[in-house]
């Protein structure tokens, strides 16, 4: 298997960005066994390529490389780390179109969304290139006579980063840029379904001059690669984005080595639409919250609660807008693309069947699309009963559930009645209600009269079983540091 063999039909200018080998210690590695994993285009089912499937020994070798590189990287002046991250950012933007097209081929999302993800992911590298220069923390006044007190922030060491398939570029840059800026070295495991985006970023990191062993990308099956990291005492931090179920597993596996954990887990976002809202805007923003990334987004709207006086009008408008959506392969840049795999489609079918059996109304959609087995029609269910699975399980796909409510207290209780607490969306023009619900909603992020809230300068994360810690902002870099306290007497 050659290392740089972009498929003939993949329209990218720099074909060296398409790498098939893992990247460990500054070298491209096929692994001792030579085993591979096939990656397919979810829109067509055709092969995108094969990627090296590494072993547990290879996984340990990546930690060896990161541990060996750590003293040198941590010892660099912050300005030097900043300059290298800045160069990485510039290269990512310079190759934006190629990176987007690689992503579309393996992930399936519309091309315009892929381009947007490259911009979004690059913004984290730019942000942390600046934050790398500002690792200091606030000092304290000594509480002891004749003593001086200092507080230092130091990198924790080697950090393991595990990233998902729905945002294969941005989730890696959000984690890696923060860790690298803090002075950590990293071992990264991208999803086996979307490894080529991560490997392209590794190619650009190498071109940017990031030293060997500082940034390692280990491809293969997650249990084989990540399992050893959870028990390795040299891995001091572990950052994971994915399902709550897998997050719990990693939490348990990491307990014996008492790792620093950063976890962005499942979401089950409610949208609360009150009768005093700007209805046109509420519909438009709910559409964004539901259909971005074909619904395969932890921030995706799962439960849409609409106050009864406007419920029928909202449903009519939302359904009409949904029926106007276009569907097609990501490269055709339609509104919606395919789902990632058969399991994802089966989940849509199961939740829709369950809701209908319990009395919900199918307003539109409700079946696979003729384009192919992984395409599912954008589906709207109205008057969904409270015991329907879709109101308690994350959907992660193009099915919207809409139901009416009668009081602020009742809808707040329903929104909070979930193990998840990542983001909630609120639409109202009453400033008192905005304040009350921003406080009352048990979610790490609350979006008021809008959908897009994320970005490099904000601390992204959730409450309850939606995760631990925060990514982005100053807090994202702090996750990869320890505070050292020094009390000094000159006598």
Backbone torsions as a table, in degrees:
resi	resn	phi	psi	omega
1	UNK	NA	115.4	177.9
2	UNK	-67.9	155.9	-176.3
3	UNK	-81.1	-37.5	-179.0
4	UNK	-119.6	93.2	-176.3
5	UNK	-140.4	68.8	178.5
6	UNK	-60.4	135.7	179.8
7	UNK	-53.3	146.6	-177.1
8	UNK	-54.8	-38.0	-176.8
9	UNK	-82.2	-4.7	-178.8
10	UNK	-81.3	117.6	-174.2
11	UNK	-88.4	81.1	175.5
12	UNK	-126.4	146.9	-175.9
13	UNK	-78.3	-41.1	-177.5
14	UNK	-105.5	94.4	-172.7
15	UNK	-73.5	-11.9	175.9
16	UNK	-73.5	-10.4	176.6
17	UNK	-74.1	-18.0	-179.4
18	UNK	-91.0	97.0	-176.9
19	UNK	-107.7	143.7	-178.9
20	UNK	-109.5	-12.2	-179.0
21	UNK	-99.5	157.0	172.6
22	UNK	-71.2	165.8	-177.8
23	UNK	-124.6	107.5	-175.6
24	UNK	-133.1	126.9	176.5
25	UNK	58.5	32.9	179.2
26	UNK	79.9	9.8	-180.0
27	UNK	-126.6	149.7	176.8
28	UNK	-89.2	122.9	-167.8
29	UNK	-121.4	131.0	175.7
30	UNK	-87.3	-14.4	-175.5
31	UNK	87.1	151.1	-174.9
32	UNK	-64.6	-34.2	-175.5
33	UNK	-79.8	-25.3	-175.5
34	UNK	76.1	8.7	179.1
35	UNK	-67.0	152.3	-179.1
36	UNK	-134.6	163.9	174.0
37	UNK	-122.0	129.9	177.8
38	UNK	-81.5	137.3	177.6
39	UNK	-115.8	129.5	-177.1
40	UNK	-119.0	154.5	176.0
41	UNK	-77.6	118.8	-177.9
42	UNK	-66.1	-18.8	179.3
43	UNK	-76.5	-34.6	-173.0
44	UNK	-118.4	-19.6	-174.0
45	UNK	79.0	0.0	-179.3
46	UNK	-79.9	155.6	-178.8
47	UNK	-68.9	133.2	171.0
48	UNK	-91.1	-38.9	179.8
49	UNK	166.6	-174.4	176.0
50	UNK	-122.2	146.4	-179.8
51	UNK	-125.0	148.7	-178.6
52	UNK	-61.5	134.7	176.4
53	UNK	-106.8	102.5	-171.6
54	UNK	-86.2	167.5	-175.8
55	UNK	-100.7	175.1	175.4
56	UNK	-62.6	-34.8	177.0
57	UNK	-65.0	-40.5	176.9
58	UNK	-63.6	-38.3	178.0
59	UNK	-60.9	-43.2	177.6
60	UNK	-66.2	-35.5	178.2
61	UNK	-63.5	-34.0	177.4
62	UNK	-65.0	-39.8	176.5
63	UNK	-66.3	-39.3	175.2
64	UNK	-54.5	-47.1	-177.8
65	UNK	-65.1	-43.1	-179.2
66	UNK	-67.1	-39.4	179.2
67	UNK	-65.7	-40.7	179.8
68	UNK	-66.2	-33.9	-177.9
69	UNK	-82.7	-14.2	-172.4
70	UNK	-60.8	-49.0	-177.3
71	UNK	-58.2	-41.0	-179.5
72	UNK	-67.5	-41.9	-179.2
73	UNK	-69.4	-44.6	178.7
74	UNK	-64.9	-28.9	-178.0
75	UNK	-82.7	-8.8	176.9
76	UNK	-64.8	149.3	170.4
77	UNK	-59.9	141.4	177.8
78	UNK	-52.7	-34.0	179.6
79	UNK	-64.8	-32.1	179.3
80	UNK	-71.4	-43.0	175.3
81	UNK	-62.0	-39.9	178.9
82	UNK	-59.5	-44.1	-177.8
83	UNK	-64.2	-38.2	179.7
84	UNK	-69.6	-40.8	177.0
85	UNK	-65.1	-38.2	178.2
86	UNK	-62.1	-40.6	178.7
87	UNK	-66.2	-38.5	176.4
88	UNK	-61.0	-45.8	177.4
89	UNK	-56.2	-46.4	-178.2
90	UNK	-63.1	-38.8	179.6
91	UNK	-69.4	-37.3	177.5
92	UNK	-61.0	-46.7	179.4
93	UNK	-65.8	-38.1	-179.6
94	UNK	-64.3	-26.7	-178.7
95	UNK	-111.6	25.9	-175.8
96	UNK	-53.6	-47.1	-174.6
97	UNK	-66.1	-42.8	178.3
98	UNK	-64.0	-43.1	179.8
99	UNK	-62.8	-39.5	179.0
100	UNK	-64.8	-41.5	-178.4
101	UNK	-69.7	-35.6	174.1
102	UNK	-62.1	-43.1	179.7
103	UNK	-62.5	-44.5	179.7
104	UNK	-59.5	-41.6	-177.2
105	UNK	-62.5	-38.5	-175.4
106	UNK	-97.4	-25.3	-175.1
107	UNK	-106.7	-32.6	174.4
108	UNK	95.8	-6.4	-176.0
109	UNK	-69.7	156.0	179.3
110	UNK	-55.2	145.2	-174.8
111	UNK	-57.6	-40.3	-179.8
112	UNK	-64.4	-35.9	176.4
113	UNK	-68.0	-38.4	178.2
114	UNK	-64.0	-42.5	176.2
115	UNK	-60.3	-41.9	178.0
116	UNK	-62.8	-37.0	178.5
117	UNK	-66.0	-37.8	178.0
118	UNK	-62.9	-43.4	176.2
119	UNK	-60.0	-46.3	-178.9
120	UNK	-61.5	-47.4	-179.9
121	UNK	-65.2	-40.2	178.7
122	UNK	-63.1	-32.7	-178.6
123	UNK	-61.1	-32.0	177.5
124	UNK	-68.8	-38.2	178.8
125	UNK	-65.9	-42.8	177.4
126	UNK	-62.3	-46.1	-177.8
127	UNK	-60.4	-47.4	-177.1
128	UNK	-76.6	-19.2	170.0
129	UNK	-61.5	-35.5	177.0
130	UNK	-78.8	-43.2	-179.0
131	UNK	-64.0	-26.0	179.1
132	UNK	-57.1	-27.1	-179.7
133	UNK	-80.6	-9.7	-172.3
134	UNK	-126.9	61.4	-178.8
135	UNK	-84.3	-1.2	-172.5
136	UNK	-69.8	156.7	175.5
137	UNK	-123.3	169.1	-179.0
138	UNK	-67.5	142.1	177.1
139	UNK	-85.5	173.5	176.4
140	UNK	-129.9	152.7	176.1
141	UNK	-82.2	135.8	-176.6
142	UNK	-61.9	139.6	177.3
143	UNK	-99.7	2.0	-176.7
144	UNK	-119.9	141.0	177.9
145	UNK	-67.6	142.3	175.5
146	UNK	61.3	26.5	178.6
147	UNK	-127.8	144.9	173.5
148	UNK	-109.6	141.9	-176.9
149	UNK	-117.7	133.4	174.8
150	UNK	-132.7	146.4	174.3
151	UNK	-121.5	127.9	179.2
152	UNK	-118.6	148.7	172.0
153	UNK	-107.1	122.1	-177.5
154	UNK	-124.2	147.7	178.9
155	UNK	-64.7	144.9	-176.5
156	UNK	-72.8	-28.0	-177.5
157	UNK	132.7	-138.9	179.4
158	UNK	-77.2	132.8	178.8
159	UNK	-116.8	133.2	175.5
160	UNK	-97.7	130.6	-177.0
161	UNK	-120.7	123.7	-179.9
162	UNK	-118.8	120.6	-171.1
163	UNK	-118.4	154.3	-174.2
164	UNK	-94.9	176.2	-177.4
165	UNK	-86.2	-17.5	-173.1
166	UNK	-78.0	-29.6	174.3
167	UNK	-131.8	74.2	-168.9
168	UNK	-70.1	-18.1	178.3
169	UNK	-98.6	-53.2	-173.1
170	UNK	-66.1	-36.7	179.8
171	UNK	-67.3	-29.0	177.7
172	UNK	-75.4	-46.0	-178.9
173	UNK	-66.8	-35.4	-179.9
174	UNK	-62.0	-39.4	179.7
175	UNK	-79.0	-51.3	-171.5
176	UNK	-66.2	-42.3	-177.8
177	UNK	-62.2	-39.9	178.9
178	UNK	-64.9	-45.8	-178.8
179	UNK	-64.8	-44.6	-179.7
180	UNK	-65.6	-39.1	178.8
181	UNK	-63.0	-34.8	179.7
182	UNK	-72.8	-15.5	-178.3
183	UNK	104.0	7.0	176.4
184	UNK	-82.7	156.0	165.8
185	UNK	-101.9	158.7	-170.6
186	UNK	-133.5	148.8	166.3
187	UNK	-119.2	127.0	-172.8
188	UNK	-118.2	139.1	173.5
189	UNK	-123.3	107.5	175.1
190	UNK	-81.7	158.2	175.2
191	UNK	-54.8	140.6	178.1
192	UNK	-65.8	-16.5	178.9
193	UNK	-83.6	-21.7	-178.1
194	UNK	-140.0	61.8	-175.8
195	UNK	-83.9	-20.9	-169.4
196	UNK	-71.0	-28.7	176.7
197	UNK	-64.0	-43.3	179.4
198	UNK	-65.5	-40.2	-179.6
199	UNK	-68.6	-33.9	174.6
200	UNK	-64.3	-39.0	176.5
201	UNK	-65.7	-35.3	176.3
202	UNK	-65.3	-41.1	176.4
203	UNK	-57.9	-43.1	-179.2
204	UNK	-72.6	-33.2	176.0
205	UNK	-63.7	-39.5	176.9
206	UNK	-63.4	-43.9	178.3
207	UNK	-64.2	-30.4	-180.0
208	UNK	-72.8	-13.8	178.9
209	UNK	96.0	10.7	176.1
210	UNK	-64.6	125.8	-169.7
211	UNK	-61.8	155.1	178.8
212	UNK	-56.9	137.0	177.7
213	UNK	88.2	-12.8	-178.0
214	UNK	-78.1	-39.6	-176.8
215	UNK	-127.8	109.2	-176.0
216	UNK	-120.7	136.3	178.8
217	UNK	-120.9	118.3	-173.9
218	UNK	-114.3	112.9	-177.9
219	UNK	-95.0	154.8	179.7
220	UNK	144.9	-164.8	-179.6
221	UNK	-83.5	133.9	-171.9
222	UNK	-55.1	-47.0	-179.0
223	UNK	-59.5	-34.8	-178.7
224	UNK	-72.6	-41.8	-175.0
225	UNK	-83.3	-47.6	-171.6
226	UNK	-82.0	-32.8	-179.2
227	UNK	-49.9	-51.8	179.0
228	UNK	-62.0	-29.3	179.8
229	UNK	-67.9	-34.1	-177.2
230	UNK	-68.6	-24.1	-178.4
231	UNK	-104.5	-4.0	-178.3
232	UNK	-83.1	119.2	-177.6
233	UNK	-67.4	-18.4	179.0
234	UNK	-74.6	-22.1	176.1
235	UNK	-84.3	108.0	-171.7
236	UNK	-92.2	-20.0	179.9
237	UNK	-140.3	148.8	177.5
238	UNK	-135.8	124.9	179.4
239	UNK	-117.8	126.7	-173.9
240	UNK	-133.4	136.6	168.7
241	UNK	-121.4	124.8	-178.4
242	UNK	168.9	-157.2	-174.5
243	UNK	-73.7	154.9	176.5
244	UNK	-62.9	-37.2	179.7
245	UNK	-58.8	-48.3	179.3
246	UNK	-70.3	-35.6	177.4
247	UNK	-58.5	-42.6	177.6
248	UNK	-61.1	-41.3	179.9
249	UNK	-61.9	-47.2	179.9
250	UNK	-64.7	-35.8	177.2
251	UNK	-58.6	-48.8	179.9
252	UNK	-64.6	-44.3	-176.9
253	UNK	-66.4	-26.8	-177.5
254	UNK	-90.0	-4.1	-173.1
255	UNK	-63.7	-42.3	-174.9
256	UNK	-65.3	-26.7	179.2
257	UNK	-100.7	5.0	173.5
258	UNK	46.7	59.1	-178.0
259	UNK	-80.7	156.3	165.7
260	UNK	-73.5	122.0	-177.2
261	UNK	-113.1	133.7	172.0
262	UNK	-125.8	119.4	-173.9
263	UNK	-134.9	125.3	172.5
264	UNK	-111.3	105.9	-168.8
265	UNK	-108.3	-150.2	-172.5
266	UNK	-66.6	162.2	175.7
267	UNK	-133.6	157.0	178.9
268	UNK	-149.7	61.5	-164.5
269	UNK	-67.7	129.2	171.3
270	UNK	-91.5	150.4	170.8
271	UNK	-118.0	121.9	-179.5
272	UNK	-107.6	114.8	-175.5
273	UNK	-115.8	112.6	-178.5
274	UNK	-95.3	157.5	-174.3
275	UNK	-63.9	-21.3	-179.2
276	UNK	-89.4	9.1	-177.9
277	UNK	-75.0	169.2	166.2
278	UNK	-80.8	103.6	-169.5
279	UNK	-64.1	-41.2	178.3
280	UNK	-57.9	-45.1	-179.1
281	UNK	-68.0	-40.4	-178.7
282	UNK	-61.6	-42.0	178.3
283	UNK	-64.4	-46.6	-178.5
284	UNK	-61.3	-42.1	-179.0
285	UNK	-73.0	-35.6	176.5
286	UNK	-64.7	-35.4	175.4
287	UNK	-60.7	-44.9	178.7
288	UNK	-62.3	-44.6	-176.0
289	UNK	-65.5	-29.2	-177.0
290	UNK	-88.3	-44.2	-164.7
291	UNK	-99.8	-7.3	178.2
292	UNK	-58.7	140.7	-178.5
293	UNK	55.5	32.5	-179.1
294	UNK	54.9	34.1	179.3
295	UNK	80.0	-2.2	-176.3
296	UNK	-90.4	64.9	-172.3
297	UNK	-145.2	131.5	179.6
298	UNK	-63.4	-19.9	176.3
299	UNK	-90.6	-0.1	-175.9
300	UNK	-63.3	139.6	178.1
301	UNK	-65.4	126.0	-179.7
302	UNK	-108.9	-35.2	-176.2
303	UNK	-129.2	118.7	-179.0
304	UNK	-110.3	109.2	179.6
305	UNK	-100.3	125.3	-176.4
306	UNK	-124.5	129.5	-179.3
307	UNK	-59.7	138.6	-168.6
308	UNK	-53.6	-41.3	-177.9
309	UNK	-58.5	-25.6	-179.1
310	UNK	-114.9	6.7	-174.4
311	UNK	-58.9	-49.0	-176.8
312	UNK	-64.6	-41.9	180.0
313	UNK	-66.0	-42.9	178.1
314	UNK	-59.7	-48.0	-178.3
315	UNK	-59.5	-43.9	-179.4
316	UNK	-59.6	-45.9	-178.8
317	UNK	-69.4	-42.0	-177.6
318	UNK	-65.5	-42.0	179.2
319	UNK	-64.9	-43.5	179.2
320	UNK	-61.2	-42.7	179.3
321	UNK	-66.5	-36.3	178.7
322	UNK	-66.4	-42.2	-179.6
323	UNK	-67.4	-18.3	178.5
324	UNK	-86.5	-7.0	-179.5
325	UNK	-66.7	145.7	177.1
326	UNK	-100.9	150.9	-175.8
327	UNK	-130.5	140.4	177.4
328	UNK	176.3	178.6	176.3
329	UNK	-57.9	148.8	-178.0
330	UNK	-55.3	-37.4	-176.5
331	UNK	-67.7	-21.8	176.9
332	UNK	-80.2	-10.6	174.4
333	UNK	59.3	49.6	172.2
334	UNK	-84.2	-177.1	-179.6
335	UNK	-70.0	-39.1	-178.1
336	UNK	-127.7	145.7	176.5
337	UNK	-113.4	-161.7	178.7
338	UNK	-77.9	165.2	167.9
339	UNK	-82.3	166.8	-169.8
340	UNK	-72.8	-37.0	-174.9
341	UNK	-157.9	174.9	-177.9
342	UNK	-63.3	-35.9	179.2
343	UNK	-59.6	-39.7	-179.9
344	UNK	-65.7	-41.3	179.6
345	UNK	-66.9	-42.2	-180.0
346	UNK	-60.7	-34.1	178.7
347	UNK	-66.1	-39.7	177.2
348	UNK	-61.6	-46.5	-178.5
349	UNK	-61.1	-41.4	-178.2
350	UNK	-67.5	-42.6	-179.1
351	UNK	-68.9	-38.7	177.9
352	UNK	-65.1	-46.7	-180.0
353	UNK	-60.5	-41.3	179.4
354	UNK	-63.6	-46.0	-178.7
355	UNK	-63.6	-43.3	-179.2
356	UNK	-66.0	-39.1	179.3
357	UNK	-63.8	-26.4	-178.3
358	UNK	-96.6	4.8	171.7
359	UNK	114.4	1.0	177.5
360	UNK	-68.6	160.5	178.2
361	UNK	-105.7	131.6	176.5
362	UNK	-86.0	108.6	-178.0
363	UNK	-84.9	-33.0	175.3
364	UNK	-166.6	160.0	177.8
365	UNK	76.4	-142.3	175.2
366	UNK	96.1	15.9	-179.9
367	UNK	-158.8	168.9	175.6
368	UNK	-67.5	150.3	-179.8
369	UNK	-88.8	151.3	-177.8
370	UNK	-65.9	-14.1	-177.9
371	UNK	-65.1	-27.0	-178.8
372	UNK	166.0	169.1	-172.8
373	UNK	-65.8	-22.5	-179.1
374	UNK	-101.0	7.9	174.6
375	UNK	-96.5	132.9	179.2
376	UNK	-128.6	133.8	-177.7
377	UNK	-62.2	138.8	173.3
378	UNK	-60.3	125.7	-167.2
379	UNK	-121.7	136.2	176.7
380	UNK	-122.0	126.3	174.6
381	UNK	-111.1	129.9	178.9
382	UNK	-114.4	162.0	-179.1
383	UNK	49.4	48.4	-176.9
384	UNK	-74.9	128.9	-179.1
385	UNK	-71.4	154.3	-174.4
386	UNK	-62.9	-25.4	-177.1
387	UNK	-92.2	8.3	178.0
388	UNK	-70.7	142.5	-178.0
389	UNK	-58.8	-34.4	-175.3
390	UNK	-63.8	-19.6	178.8
391	UNK	-87.7	-5.7	177.5
392	UNK	-123.6	-16.8	-179.4
393	UNK	-111.5	143.0	173.0
394	UNK	-64.3	133.6	-177.3
395	UNK	-86.6	-47.6	179.3
396	UNK	55.4	48.3	179.9
397	UNK	-175.1	-176.6	-170.2
398	UNK	-87.2	55.7	175.1
399	UNK	-128.1	124.6	180.0
400	UNK	-109.0	134.5	177.5
401	UNK	-112.1	123.3	-178.3
402	UNK	-120.3	134.7	177.6
403	UNK	-148.2	152.4	-175.6
404	UNK	-84.2	161.3	171.2
405	UNK	-142.2	163.3	-173.9
406	UNK	-118.3	-18.5	-178.8
407	UNK	-146.0	154.5	179.1
408	UNK	-62.4	-42.6	-178.3
409	UNK	-63.4	-42.3	-177.8
410	UNK	-66.3	-43.3	-177.2
411	UNK	-71.9	-31.1	176.3
412	UNK	-65.0	-42.5	178.7
413	UNK	-63.3	-41.2	179.1
414	UNK	-65.8	-42.5	-179.9
415	UNK	-61.9	-38.4	-177.1
416	UNK	-82.7	-11.3	-175.8
417	UNK	-80.6	64.5	-177.8
418	UNK	-153.4	148.8	174.6
419	UNK	-71.8	-14.3	-178.1
420	UNK	-94.7	151.1	179.0
421	UNK	-156.0	55.3	-176.6
422	UNK	-88.7	-63.7	-178.2
423	UNK	-141.8	148.3	172.7
424	UNK	-130.9	146.6	-180.0
425	UNK	-114.0	133.7	-175.5
426	UNK	-129.1	130.9	177.9
427	UNK	-125.5	111.1	178.7
428	UNK	-165.1	156.8	176.5
429	UNK	-110.5	7.8	179.8
430	UNK	-88.0	111.7	-176.4
431	UNK	-62.6	-31.8	179.0
432	UNK	-68.5	-40.9	178.1
433	UNK	-65.8	-40.0	177.9
434	UNK	-56.7	-44.8	-179.6
435	UNK	-66.6	-47.7	-177.3
436	UNK	-58.9	-48.4	-175.0
437	UNK	-76.0	-31.6	175.0
438	UNK	-59.9	-32.1	175.5
439	UNK	-79.1	-41.8	-170.2
440	UNK	-78.9	-30.3	-177.6
441	UNK	-70.4	127.2	-174.8
442	UNK	-90.5	68.8	-177.3
443	UNK	-138.1	147.6	-179.4
444	UNK	-68.4	-23.4	179.8
445	UNK	-138.5	138.2	176.9
446	UNK	-126.5	123.2	178.7
447	UNK	-104.0	122.1	-175.8
448	UNK	-108.7	117.1	178.2
449	UNK	58.5	28.3	177.5
450	UNK	-162.0	171.1	179.3
451	UNK	-112.2	-52.0	-175.1
452	UNK	-73.7	121.1	177.8
453	UNK	-132.4	-13.9	-173.0
454	UNK	-84.2	163.4	179.4
455	UNK	164.1	168.8	-175.2
456	UNK	-59.5	-35.8	-174.7
457	UNK	-80.9	-1.7	-175.7
458	UNK	-111.5	149.1	178.8
459	UNK	-82.0	104.9	-176.6
460	UNK	-85.7	130.1	175.6
461	UNK	166.5	172.5	-173.5
462	UNK	-127.6	176.4	176.5
463	UNK	-104.1	174.6	176.5
464	UNK	51.8	-132.1	-175.4
465	UNK	-91.3	21.5	171.6
466	UNK	-91.9	2.0	171.0
467	UNK	142.6	-178.0	179.3
468	UNK	-132.2	140.1	174.8
469	UNK	75.6	-172.8	-178.1
470	UNK	-137.5	150.4	175.8
471	UNK	-120.9	147.0	-174.3
472	UNK	86.5	165.5	177.9
473	UNK	62.9	-174.9	176.9
474	UNK	-60.8	-36.6	-177.9
475	UNK	-63.0	-31.4	179.2
476	UNK	-64.5	-36.3	177.2
477	UNK	-74.2	-36.1	-179.5
478	UNK	-63.8	-25.2	178.2
479	UNK	-59.5	-24.7	-176.7
480	UNK	-103.5	20.9	179.3
481	UNK	-130.0	158.9	171.4
482	UNK	-115.7	150.4	175.0
483	UNK	-95.6	124.4	174.7
484	UNK	-108.1	130.6	-179.8
485	UNK	-105.7	127.7	178.3
486	UNK	-121.0	124.1	175.6
487	UNK	-113.9	120.1	-167.4
488	UNK	-124.3	132.9	173.0
489	UNK	-116.2	128.6	-175.6
490	UNK	-80.0	-11.4	-175.2
491	UNK	-68.8	NA	NA
